[in-house]
Amino acid sequence: MTQPRIFKDSVQPPATEGVEYQNMQEDHCKAILGVRRGPWGLQMVCGKPRCLDVSGSRSSYCTDHLMMYTNQPRRA
């Protein structure tokens, strides 16, 4: 299985902070975090650079969230 690629021109925010939903840019991961901040109390999104999935299509998520959302859990 091919690993997703990250766009090199993306600016990555700090891993723990995320980005306010209204400040999300086109190349930011759209995974919603369980945190609300800012004056409007909006949900925070991941904000890491988006990647390409294994078929070469641009994903809405960063590598971590794409793997989390698309891989089935392994059974023991």
C-alpha positions as MATLAB code, in Angstrom:
seq = 'MTQPRIFKDSVQPPATEGVEYQNMQEDHCKAILGVRRGPWGLQMVCGKPRCLDVSGSRSSYCTDHLMMYTNQPRRA';
ca = [
       0.000    0.000    0.000;
       1.338    3.406   -0.962;
       1.605    6.057    1.745;
      -0.257    9.359    1.182;
       1.877   12.319    0.050;
       1.888   15.717    1.754;
       1.897   18.889   -0.316;
       5.272   20.550    0.235;
       4.015   24.148   -0.044;
       1.609   23.806    2.910;
       2.210   25.672    6.158;
       1.777   23.418    9.167;
       0.307   24.828   12.412;
       1.438   23.521   15.805;
       0.159   19.963   16.311;
      -1.732   20.647   19.539;
      -3.488   23.863   18.589;
      -5.324   23.316   15.329;
      -7.026   26.092   13.373;
     -10.350   27.835   14.000;
     -12.952   26.631   11.506;
     -13.485   30.093   10.042;
      -9.707   30.537    9.517;
      -9.256   27.210    7.736;
      -7.444   27.500    4.403;
      -7.833   25.366    1.297;
      -4.785   23.216    2.042;
      -5.662   22.555    5.706;
      -6.880   19.183    6.987;
     -10.614   19.399    7.683;
     -10.729   16.855   10.529;
     -12.738   18.360   13.384;
     -11.045   18.333   16.784;
     -12.988   18.031   20.027;
     -12.042   21.571   21.068;
     -13.838   24.910   20.793;
     -11.868   28.161   20.997;
     -11.935   31.749   19.934;
     -14.503   34.479   20.429;
     -17.197   32.566   18.508;
     -16.578   29.243   20.221;
     -16.254   27.454   16.880;
     -14.870   23.956   16.523;
     -11.175   23.679   15.808;
      -9.972   21.708   12.789;
      -6.661   19.877   12.482;
      -5.101   22.318   10.008;
      -2.140   20.133    9.039;
      -1.351   19.983    5.314;
      -3.705   17.869    3.211;
      -2.288   14.868    1.371;
      -2.997   12.707   -1.650;
      -4.702    9.382   -1.044;
      -3.449    6.097   -2.503;
      -5.309    6.673   -5.791;
      -3.627   10.065   -6.257;
      -6.737   12.134   -5.478;
      -6.428   15.092   -3.132;
      -7.812   14.108    0.261;
      -9.627   16.422    2.657;
      -7.381   15.188    5.455;
      -3.742   15.081    6.563;
      -1.856   11.787    6.489;
      -2.734   10.937   10.107;
      -6.458   11.570    9.784;
      -6.689    9.923    6.363;
      -5.148    6.755    7.791;
      -7.399    6.948   10.853;
     -10.600    7.413    8.854;
      -9.962    4.997    5.982;
      -8.190    1.991    7.525;
     -10.302   -0.714    9.095;
      -9.396   -1.734   12.655;
      -7.286   -4.867   12.856;
      -8.711   -7.885   14.596;
      -6.575   -9.975   16.882;
];
